[in-house]
Amino acid sequence: MVTRKGKRTPIQRAPLSSATLDWPPYGHMNAGFMHDVWTRRVPLNFRVNGVPTDENGFARWVESLVGHMAEFLWPRYVHGATPHWNGAAALTAKDLTIADFELLKTLRAKLVETPVGRDKSLTQTHKALFFSEDLKPWPTYASYETALTPELLTKMQEAMVKTNFNFGPAPLRFKALQQRPRPYQMALLLGIRDFAYEWAQSAVTPSIVSGHSLQGLLAGAGAYTTHMLELAKVASAPQHLQQWAVDVGDRRVFAGVHYPSDNLASWYVALHMCDNYVYGELGQEAKHFLWQAISKRSLVFEAMVQHGGIYDAPLAELRKLAP
């Protein structure tokens, strides 16, 4: 059901025939993305249970996390003689997708909402920032924080770039296993006639996880843990950074290139990364920063909480990771 001016109206869609997931996978990614996957395999300084790991160890970690998500969020696509969707989430994937489309319709208005941010201090729209950060999210951070000195702002952006470079193409490893079709593909299959989305040069990969959501979170946490003492001296600077960190991913949902639950998957991965990634001894500081950003500042998180239903179980799994 969709909310419009206080009224509940059914979304236009074709009937679902059964609980069995028989949808096609997204398919292969382009040559450039696959080259990145196979030549830059392990994030810098990545650790599993505190121990540095190699390519095989990182691959097992990704597969394990995908396996966990396949039980409560989105199934894994298994190739082979009899390709199929694997995991308990295959039984709820259709209901989840319909709920996602309901939220996509209501969240669409946020794309042109002005101003951006909970404190209403920004003048740019989400749509303008969405196009600006299609390929490189971090330059838009300057729009969120005008109180920083130029020197500190430059250092913050440098920390964001370094964090994402160290993380490498890891989101693509999740995408290759999870294979979720993009909203524009599923809207056609489901007969949703009034679906609208924005064109994005970077949206030519499987939908889950959201790479932009993951990049924004990890970059924000990287900049925060690197410069948190300096940020503490500037009123509201940590909060502005948190807002930017979640808005990067939220905007992709507002634009219709990702489902809300794609962001949930990215939040789940990002919180796990705090225990294994380059934040080192500051991993729990990073996790606290990210959880506050997700739970207090994300409009997509808020929309899923309010919707409830099919989102309750995945949100409960996410909350288990809260510091």
For each residue, the residues with C-beta under 8 A, 3 or more apart:
1: 8 9 10 11 102
2: 8 9 10 11 102 105 106
3: 6 7 8 106
4: 7 9
5:
6: 3
7: 3 4
8: 1 2 3
9: 1 2 4
10: 1 2
11: 1 2 98 101 102 105 192
12: 191 192 193 194
13: 98 101 190 191 192
14: 190 191
15:
16: 94 98
17:
18:
19: 91 94
20: 90 91
21: 75 85 90 91 93 94
22:
23: 85 93 181 186 189
24: 27 181
25: 77 83 179 181 206
26: 175 179 180 181 182 185 205 206 207
27: 24 179
28: 34
29: 33 34 37 172 175 176 204 205 206
30: 33 34 204
31: 34 35
32: 35 36
33: 29 30 36 37 169 172 204 205
34: 28 29 30 31 37 38 172
35: 31 32 38 39
36: 32 33 39 40 168 169 172
37: 29 33 34 40 41 169 172 173 176
38: 34 35 41
39: 35 36
40: 36 37 168 169
41: 37 38 55 58 59 168 173
42: 46 53 54 55 58 168
43: 46 58 166 167 168 170 277 278
44: 165 166 167 168 278
45: 52 166 277 278 280
46: 42 43 52 53 58 276 277 278
47: 50 51 52 53 276 277
48: 51 53 57 58 61 276
49: 276
50: 47
51: 47 48
52: 45 46 47
53: 42 46 47 48 56 57 58 61
54: 42 57 58
55: 41 42 58 59
56: 53 59 60
57: 48 53 54 60 61
58: 41 42 43 46 48 53 54 55 61 62
59: 41 55 56 62 63 173
60: 56 57 63 64
61: 48 53 57 58 64 65 276
62: 58 59 65 66 170 173 174 177
63: 59 60 66 67 177
64: 60 61 67 68
65: 61 62 68 69 174 268 269 272
66: 62 63 69 70 76 174 177 178
67: 63 64 70 71 76 87
68: 64 65 71 72
69: 65 66 72 73 74 87 89 178 265 268
70: 66 67 73 74 75 76 86 87 88 89 90
71: 67 68 87 88 89
72: 68 69 88 89 313 314 317
73: 69 70 89 96 261 264 265 268 314 317
74: 69 70 89 93 96 178 180 208 261 265
75: 21 70 85 86 87 88 89 90 93 178
76: 66 67 70 85 86 87 177 178 179
77: 25 83 84 85 86 177 178 179
78: 83 84 85 86
79: 83
80: 83
81:
82:
83: 25 77 78 79 80
84: 77 78
85: 21 23 75 76 77 78 90 93
86: 70 75 76 77 78 90
87: 67 69 70 71 75 76 90
88: 70 71 72 75 91 92
89: 69 70 71 72 73 74 75 92 93 96
90: 20 21 70 75 85 86 87 93
91: 19 20 21 88
92: 88 89 95 96 310
93: 21 23 74 75 85 89 90 96 97
94: 16 19 21 97 98
95: 92 98 99 310
96: 73 74 89 92 93 99 100 261 310 311
97: 93 94 100 101 186 190 259
98: 11 13 16 94 95 101 102 190
99: 95 96 102 103 307 309 310 311
100: 96 97 103 104 183 259 260 261
101: 11 13 97 98 104 105 183 186 187 190 192 195 259
102: 1 2 11 98 99 105 106 307
103: 99 100 106 107 253 260 300 303 304 307
104: 100 101 107 108 183 195 253 256 259 260
105: 2 11 101 102 108 194 195
106: 2 3 102 103 109 303
107: 103 104 110 253 254 260 299 300 303
108: 104 105 111 196 254 256
109: 106 112 113
110: 107 113 126 250 254 299
111: 108 125 126 127 130 198 251 254 255
112: 109 125 126 127
113: 109 110 116 125 126
114: 123 124 125
115: 120 121 122 123 124
116: 113 122 124 125 126 129 143 247
117: 120 121 122 144 240 243 247
118: 243 297
119: 236 239 243
120: 115 117
121: 115 117
122: 115 116 117 143 144
123: 114 115
124: 114 115 116 128 129 143
125: 111 112 113 114 116 128 129
126: 110 111 112 113 116 129 130 247 250 251 254 255
127: 111 112 130 131 198 254 255
128: 124 125 131 132
129: 116 124 125 126 132 133 140 143 247 251
130: 111 126 127 133 134 198 200 251 252 254 255
131: 127 128 134 198
132: 128 129 139 140
133: 129 130 136 137 138 139 140 212 248 251
134: 130 131 200 201 202
135: 201 202
136: 133 139
137: 133 140 212 215 216 219 248
138: 133 141 157 160 161 164 219
139: 132 133 136 142 157
140: 129 132 133 137 143 144 244 248
141: 138 144 145 153 156 157 160 223 241 244
142: 139 145 153 157
143: 116 122 124 129 140
144: 117 122 140 141 240 241 243 244 247
145: 141 142 148 153 156 234 237 240 241 244
146:
147: 234 235 236 237
148: 145 152 153 156 234 237
149: 152 153
150: 153 154
151: 154 155
152: 148 149 155 156 227 230 231 234
153: 141 142 145 148 149 150 156 157
154: 150 151 157 158
155: 151 152 158 159 226 227
156: 141 145 148 152 153 159 160 223 227 241
157: 138 139 141 142 153 154 160 161 223
158: 154 155 161 162
159: 155 156 162 163 219 222 223 226 227
160: 138 141 156 157 163 164 219 220 222 223
161: 138 157 158 164 165 219
162: 158 159 165 166 222
163: 159 160 166 167 218 219 221 222 223 278
164: 138 160 161 167 215 218 219 222
165: 44 161 162 168
166: 43 44 45 162 163 278
167: 43 44 163 164 170 215 218 273 277 278
168: 36 40 41 42 43 44 165
169: 33 36 37 40 172 173
170: 43 62 167 173 174
171: 174 175 209 210 211 214 215 266 269
172: 29 33 34 36 37 169 175 176 205 211
173: 37 41 59 62 169 170 176 177
174: 62 65 66 170 171 177 178 208 209 265 269
175: 26 29 171 172 178 179 205 206 207 208 209 211
176: 29 37 172 173 179 206
177: 62 63 66 76 77 173 174
178: 66 69 74 75 76 77 174 175 206 208 209 265
179: 25 26 27 76 77 175 176 206
180: 26 74 206 207 208 259 262
181: 23 24 25 26 185 186 189 206 207
182: 26 185 186 203 206 207 257 258
183: 100 101 104 186 187 195 197 207 256 257 258 259
184: 187 188 195 197 256 257
185: 26 181 182 188 189
186: 23 97 101 181 182 183 189 190 192
187: 101 183 184 190 192 195
188: 184 185 191 192
189: 23 181 185 186
190: 13 14 97 98 101 186 187
191: 12 13 14 188
192: 11 12 13 101 186 187 188 195
193: 12
194: 12 105
195: 101 104 105 183 184 187 192 256
196: 108 256
197: 183 184 255 256 257
198: 111 127 130 131 255 256 257
199: 203
200: 130 134 203 252 255 257
201: 134 135 204
202: 134 135 205 211 212
203: 182 199 200 252 257 258
204: 29 30 33 201
205: 26 29 33 172 175 202 211
206: 25 26 29 175 176 178 179 180 181 182
207: 26 175 180 181 182 183 210 258 259 262
208: 74 174 175 178 180 259 261 262 265
209: 171 174 175 178 213 214 262 265 266 269
210: 171 207 213 214 249 252 258 262 263 265 266
211: 171 172 175 202 205 214 215 266
212: 133 137 202 215 216 248 249 251 252 258
213: 209 210 216 217 246 248 249 250 252 258 262 263 266 267 270
214: 171 209 210 211 217 218 249 266 269 270
215: 137 164 167 171 211 212 218 219 248
216: 137 212 213 219 220 244 245 246 247 248 249
217: 213 214 220 221 245 246 249 266 267 270 290 293 294
218: 163 164 167 214 215 221 222 270 273 277
219: 137 138 159 160 161 163 164 215 216 222 223 245
220: 160 216 217 223 224 241 242 244 245 289 290 293
221: 163 217 218 224 225 245 270 274 279 286 289 290
222: 159 160 162 163 164 218 219 225 226 278 279 286
223: 141 156 157 159 160 163 219 220 226 227 241
224: 220 221 227 228 231 238 241 285 286 289
225: 221 222 228 279 282 285 286 289
226: 155 159 222 223
227: 152 155 156 159 223 224 230 231
228: 224 225 231 232 238 285
229: 232 233
230: 152 227 233 234
231: 152 224 227 228 234 237 238 241
232: 228 229 237 238
233: 229 230
234: 145 147 148 152 230 231 237
235: 147
236: 119 147 239 240
237: 145 147 148 231 232 234 240 241
238: 224 228 231 232 241 242 289
239: 119 236 242 243 297
240: 117 144 145 236 237 243 244
241: 141 144 145 156 220 223 224 231 237 238 244 245
242: 220 238 239 245 246 289 292 293 296 297
243: 117 118 119 144 239 240 246 247 293 297
244: 140 141 144 145 216 220 240 241 247 248
245: 216 217 219 220 221 241 242 248 290 293
246: 213 216 217 242 243 249 250 293 294 297 298 300 301
247: 116 117 126 129 144 216 243 244 250 251 297
248: 133 137 140 212 213 215 216 244 245 251 252
249: 210 212 213 214 216 217 246 252 253 258 263 266 298 300
250: 110 126 213 246 247 253 254 263 298 299 300
251: 111 126 129 130 133 212 247 248 254 255
252: 130 200 203 210 212 213 248 249 255 257 258 262 263
253: 103 104 107 249 250 256 257 258 259 260 262 263 300
254: 107 108 110 111 126 127 130 250 251
255: 111 126 127 130 197 198 200 251 252
256: 104 108 183 184 195 196 197 198 253
257: 182 183 184 197 198 200 203 252 253
258: 182 183 203 207 210 212 213 249 252 253 262 263
259: 97 100 101 104 180 183 207 208 253 262 263
260: 100 103 104 107 253 263 264 300 303 304 311
261: 73 74 96 100 208 264 265 304 311 314
262: 180 207 208 209 210 213 252 253 258 259 265 266
263: 210 213 249 250 252 253 258 259 260 266 267 298 300 301
264: 73 260 261 267 268 301 304 311 314 315 318
265: 69 73 74 174 178 208 209 210 261 262 268 269
266: 171 209 210 211 213 214 217 249 262 263 269 270
267: 213 217 263 264 270 271 290 294 301 318
268: 65 69 73 264 265 271 272 317 318 321
269: 65 171 174 209 214 265 266 272 273
270: 213 214 217 218 221 266 267 273 274 290
271: 267 268 274 287 290 291 318 321 322
272: 65 268 269 275 276 321
273: 167 218 269 270 276 277
274: 221 270 271 277 279 283 284 286 287 290
275: 272 283 287
276: 46 47 48 49 61 272 273 283
277: 43 45 46 47 167 218 273 274 283
278: 43 44 45 46 163 166 167 222
279: 221 222 225 274 282 283 285 286
280: 45 283
281:
282: 225 279 285 286
283: 274 275 276 277 279 280 286 287
284: 274 287 288 323
285: 224 225 228 279 282 288 289
286: 221 222 224 225 274 279 282 283 289 290
287: 271 274 275 283 284 290 291 321 323
288: 284 285 291 292 323
289: 220 221 224 225 238 242 285 286 292 293
290: 217 220 221 245 267 270 271 274 286 287 293 294
291: 271 287 288 294 295 321 322 323
292: 242 288 289 295 296 297
293: 217 220 242 243 245 246 289 290 296 297 298
294: 217 246 267 290 291 297 298 301 318
295: 291 292 298 301 322
296: 242 292 293
297: 118 239 242 243 246 247 292 293 294
298: 246 249 250 263 293 294 295 301 302
299: 107 110 250 302 303
300: 103 107 246 249 250 253 260 263 303 304
301: 246 263 264 267 294 295 298 304 305
302: 298 299 305 306
303: 103 106 107 260 299 300 306 307
304: 103 260 261 264 300 301 307 311 315
305: 301 302 308 311 315
306: 302 303
307: 99 102 103 303 304 310 311
308: 305 311 312
309: 99 312
310: 92 95 96 99 307 313
311: 96 99 260 261 264 304 305 307 308 314 315
312: 308 309 315 316
313: 72 310 316 317
314: 72 73 261 264 311 317 318
315: 264 304 305 311 312 318 319
316: 312 313 319 320
317: 72 73 268 313 314 320 321
318: 264 267 268 271 294 314 315 321 322
319: 315 316 322
320: 316 317
321: 268 271 272 287 291 317 318
322: 271 291 295 318 319
323: 284 287 288 291
